[in-house]
Amino acid sequence: VIFDQVSFSYPQAGADAISNISFVANRGETIGIIGGTGCGKSTVAQLIPRYYDVQSGKVCVNGVNVKDYPQGELISKVGMIPQKAVLFEGTIRENMQWGKEDATDEEIWHALEIAQAADVVRSKNGLDAMIEQNGRNLSGGQKQRLTIARALLKNPEILIMDDSASALDFATDLKLRRAIHNLENQITVFIVSQRASTVRAANQILVLDDGNLVGIGTHDELMKNCQVYQEIYYSQFPEEKPKEVMA
């Protein structure tokens, strides 16, 4: 995925949501996107499957401008997991097959294992268990894990997790990221999060502030050279903040 000097503003918005964003994500890499509320994180993620068209610059997937893909081809390459988990009334199997209509039970269970959702389904007595409208009979974390499994069932080339693990505890979040990282087929993963711990192990972390890319690099690199990232990290891990040197 390549962003080449991309700027975008929403209709009737007074200012750009993101301005002049450039980066390259290589196949199989994990890219973290972090920043405060309203900084443009989700906007960057939604431009990849072309939910919106950029005003300037270009977004390319596999070397092709997203605007040049035939209808339906680009979206088939992308597994998008939104902030709010969307589940409908029906069995767990039916909800999972929304991601892949002809998915076998074996494929569904494999995706559930990766998404750390298999135990949830077993506790509900299997794939024939009923889900209420909007998943009312599930917790926030359970809904998120099932939604992640459904996206993985597509076997996407690009997986976008738009703050979609926010309801998971840290241990489950870590297991999920490790399981995705260990997949045989090299999925390029974008993780949008406000949690530094969630993006810390990414190959690259994009740091956004007010629509601008103010830092890009690994966790260690950003801790040395990006003040915005340092502030985010230390606000979440104050015990790690170095004490001021006494005069």
C-alpha positions in Angstrom: 0.0 0.0 0.0 1.4 3.4 -1.0 0.1 6.8 0.1 1.7 9.5 -2.1 1.1 13.0 -0.8 -2.5 12.3 0.0 -4.9 15.0 1.3 -8.6 14.5 2.0 -11.5 16.6 3.4 -15.0 15.5 4.1 -17.9 17.3 2.3 -18.8 20.7 3.9 -15.7 20.4 6.2 -13.8 23.6 6.7 -10.4 21.9 6.7 -8.6 18.8 5.5 -9.1 15.7 7.6 -5.6 14.6 6.5 -2.9 16.6 4.7 0.0 15.5 2.5 0.3 12.0 3.9 3.0 9.8 2.4 4.2 6.3 3.4 4.8 2.8 2.0 3.5 -0.4 3.6 5.2 -3.5 2.2 3.4 -6.9 1.9 3.3 -8.7 5.2 4.1 -5.7 7.4 2.0 -4.5 10.3 1.4 -0.8 10.3 0.2 0.9 13.4 -1.7 4.2 13.2 -1.9 6.2 16.4 -3.0 9.7 17.5 -5.6 11.6 19.5 -9.3 11.6 18.8 -10.2 13.3 15.5 -6.6 13.3 14.2 -7.4 11.4 11.0 -6.5 7.8 11.9 -9.8 6.3 10.6 -9.7 8.5 7.5 -6.3 7.0 6.4 -7.7 3.5 6.9 -10.9 4.1 5.0 -9.1 5.5 2.0 -7.4 2.1 1.4 -10.6 0.3 0.3 -11.7 3.5 -1.4 -14.6 4.3 0.9 -13.8 7.8 -0.2 -11.7 9.4 -3.0 -8.7 11.6 -2.2 -8.7 15.2 -3.2 -5.0 15.2 -4.0 -2.2 12.7 -4.2 -2.9 9.0 -4.7 -3.4 5.7 -2.9 -2.1 2.6 -4.6 -2.6 -1.1 -3.7 -0.2 -3.6 -5.4 1.1 -0.8 -7.6 -2.4 0.1 -8.9 -4.2 3.4 -8.1 -7.3 2.4 -6.1 -9.4 4.5 -8.5 -8.4 2.2 -11.4 -9.6 -1.1 -9.9 -12.7 -2.7 -11.4 -15.8 -2.4 -9.2 -15.7 -5.0 -6.4 -12.1 -6.2 -7.0 -10.4 -3.9 -4.5 -12.9 -4.6 -1.7 -12.3 -8.3 -2.2 -8.7 -7.8 -1.2 -9.5 -5.9 2.0 -10.9 -7.2 5.3 -12.2 -4.1 7.1 -13.1 -4.4 10.8 -14.9 -1.2 11.9 -14.9 0.4 15.3 -18.4 -0.8 16.0 -18.9 -4.5 15.6 -21.9 -5.3 13.3 -23.7 -8.5 13.9 -27.2 -9.5 12.9 -29.9 -11.8 14.2 -29.1 -15.3 13.2 -26.8 -18.2 14.0 -23.1 -17.7 14.6 -22.5 -19.7 11.4 -24.7 -17.4 9.4 -22.9 -14.3 10.7 -19.5 -15.8 9.9 -20.6 -16.8 6.3 -21.5 -13.1 5.7 -17.7 -12.8 5.3 -17.5 -15.8 3.0 -20.7 -17.4 1.8 -19.4 -20.9 1.1 -17.2 -21.1 4.2 -17.0 -24.6 5.7 -17.3 -25.2 9.4 -13.6 -26.1 9.4 -12.7 -22.7 7.9 -15.0 -20.9 10.3 -13.4 -22.6 13.4 -9.9 -21.8 12.0 -10.8 -18.1 11.7 -12.4 -18.2 15.2 -9.2 -19.7 16.7 -7.0 -16.9 15.2 -9.5 -14.2 16.4 -9.4 -15.7 19.9 -13.2 -16.3 19.6 -13.3 -20.1 19.5 -13.9 -20.3 23.3 -16.7 -17.8 23.0 -18.5 -19.9 20.4 -17.9 -23.1 22.4 -19.4 -21.4 25.5 -22.5 -20.7 23.4 -22.8 -24.3 22.4 -21.3 -24.0 18.9 -22.0 -22.4 15.5 -25.7 -23.0 15.6 -26.1 -20.7 18.6 -28.3 -17.7 18.0 -27.1 -14.1 18.0 -29.6 -11.5 18.8 -30.0 -8.3 16.7 -26.8 -6.2 17.0 -25.3 -8.9 19.2 -27.3 -7.9 22.3 -26.5 -11.2 24.0 -22.8 -10.8 23.6 -20.3 -8.6 25.4 -18.3 -5.9 23.6 -15.2 -8.0 23.4 -17.1 -11.1 22.2 -18.7 -9.1 19.4 -15.3 -7.6 18.4 -13.7 -11.1 18.2 -16.5 -12.5 16.1 -16.2 -9.5 13.7 -12.5 -10.0 13.4 -13.0 -13.7 12.7 -15.5 -12.9 9.9 -13.0 -10.5 8.3 -10.2 -13.2 8.5 -12.5 -15.7 6.8 -12.3 -13.7 3.6 -8.5 -14.5 3.5 -7.8 -10.9 2.7 -4.5 -9.5 1.4 -5.0 -6.4 3.6 -6.6 -6.5 7.1 -7.6 -3.1 8.6 -8.5 -3.1 12.3 -10.0 0.3 12.9 -9.9 0.4 16.7 -11.6 -2.9 16.6 -9.8 -4.5 19.6 -10.6 -1.7 22.0 -12.9 -3.9 24.1 -10.3 -6.7 24.5 -8.2 -7.1 27.5 -4.5 -6.6 27.0 -3.7 -10.4 27.1 -6.3 -11.3 24.5 -5.2 -8.3 22.3 -1.6 -9.6 22.4 -2.7 -13.2 21.6 -4.7 -11.9 18.7 -1.9 -9.8 17.2 0.5 -12.7 17.5 -1.9 -15.2 15.8 -2.4 -12.8 12.9 1.3 -12.2 12.6 2.0 -16.0 12.4 -0.4 -16.6 9.5 1.2 -18.4 6.6 -0.2 -16.1 4.0 1.4 -12.7 4.3 -1.4 -10.3 5.3 -0.6 -6.6 5.4 -2.2 -5.4 8.6 -3.2 -1.9 9.6 -4.0 -1.4 13.2 -5.7 1.9 14.1 -5.6 2.4 17.9 -5.3 4.9 20.7 -3.4 2.2 22.7 0.4 2.5 22.4 0.6 -1.2 23.6 -1.5 -2.3 20.6 0.8 -0.7 18.0 4.1 -1.0 19.8 5.3 -4.1 17.9 4.3 -2.9 14.5 7.0 -2.7 11.7 6.0 0.9 11.2 3.9 3.3 13.3 2.3 6.3 11.8 1.7 9.1 14.3 -1.0 11.6 13.3 -1.7 14.9 14.9 -4.5 17.2 13.6 -4.5 15.5 10.2 -0.7 15.6 9.7 1.8 12.8 9.8 4.2 14.0 12.5 6.2 10.8 13.0 6.8 7.4 11.3 9.1 4.6 12.5 9.4 1.8 15.0 8.4 2.3 18.6 12.1 2.7 19.6 12.7 5.2 16.9 9.6 7.3 17.8 10.5 7.3 21.4 13.7 9.0 20.5 12.5 11.5 17.9 8.7 12.1 18.0 7.4 14.2 20.9 3.7 13.5 20.1 4.3 9.7 20.3 6.3 10.2 23.5 3.4 12.1 25.1 0.9 9.4 24.1 3.1 6.7 25.4 4.0 8.3 28.7 0.3 9.3 29.3 -0.5 5.5 29.2 2.6 4.3 30.9 3.5 7.1 33.4 5.6 4.7 35.5 8.1 4.5 32.6 8.6 8.2 32.2 12.2 9.1 33.2 12.4 11.3 36.3 13.7 14.8 35.7 17.4 15.2 36.4 17.8 17.3 39.5 19.8 20.5 39.0 
